[in-house]
Amino acid sequence: MEVSKLSNKLHVKKDDTVLIISGDDKGKQGKVLAVSPKEGKVIVEGQNMIKKHVKPRKAGDPGGIIEAEGAMYASKVQVVCPACKKATRVAHKKVQNAAGKERSVRICKKCGEEL
């Protein structure tokens, strides 16, 4: 079985504030805790809560059912621009730093500010 050669790049990064655009948590915002580019998924703080059955591992360790954030597809979230406070798509732009080297930065499609 051949693995597809799709790009593993995502439009969101850790610590971005995102708006969930589909699913049970639609319309809610949260901070990205973890990104998994290989799976194309993100974990958003306080959203998509799942129940996990945990077995006690050591003597005195509590077991039981805990709630944790579940992963969701990155296509279900949009980055919120810190400048204009709107959910936006991400554009890329080449800028030069003080040393004269070019680097790529993410910018807001709506207001043009750097993300």
N, C-alpha and C positions, 0 to 999 in steps of 0.2 A: 504494500500500500504506500503510495507516494504522498508526502506531506506537501500541502499547497505552499507556494512561495509568496504569500501575501505579506505586505509590509507590517512590521510590528510596532510602528510608531503610533502614538496616541496624541490627541490634542490637549489632554489634561496632564498635569503634573502633580506630584505630592504637594500639599499645603495650598492648592488652588481652592477658591470658593466656587462651588458649582450649584446650578439649578437643575433639579430632576425634571425632565420633560415628558416622561411617560412612566406608566406603572402605578402601583398603589400609593407611592409617595410623591406623585406628580405635584409640582408647584412648591415643593420644599427645598430649602437650601442647606448646605452643609459643607464642611471642609473635607478635602480628600486626604484620607489617612494612608492609603497604600494604592499603588498602581501595578498592574500585572500586564505588561505589554504583550507578552507571549499569548495570553488568553484573551486579551482585549477587554479586561475588566478593571473596575476600580472599587474601592471600599470608601463609602462616604460616612462621616461621623454622625451617629444617631439615626441613620436611615437604613431601610431594608433590614430591620431587626429579625433575627432568626433565633429559635430555641435550640440549644445544644445540650445533649445529655453527656455529662462529664462523670467519668468513673474516678473514684479516689485512687491516687497512685501510691502514696506513702501512708503509713499509719498516722492517723490524726488529720489527714487531708479530707476536706469535705467534698462530697460528691453531690450530684443533683442536676437540676436543669438550670442553665444560665442563658441569659440573652446576650447575643453578640451581633455586630454588624455583618451582614452578608455581602458578598461581591455582586456587582451588577455590571452589565455591559456598558462600556464607555460611550456608546452611541446614544444611551439614554440620558446623558448629562450634557449640559452646556456650561462653559466657563462664564462666571460673572465678573465683569470688568470692575476693578477697584475704583476707577475714576468716575465712570458714569453710572455705576451700580445697575447695569442692565446685562441680561444674559446675551451673549454674543458668540459668533464664530471667531475662530482664531486665524489671523493672517500672519505671514512671516515677512520680515523686511531685513535687508542687509544694512548694518550701520558700522561706522568706523569708530574705534575707541581712541583714546589719547595717544597710544603708541602707533596708530596708523593701521592697525590690523582690522580686517573685516570680520564681523561676527553676525550671526542671525539672531534676531529677537522676535518674540511673539507680540503682536499688536492687536488691539481691539478693532473689529471691522466697523463698529458704529462710530467711535469717537477718535480713533487713531492713536490712543495712548498706549504706552508699553505695558504689557501684563507682567 
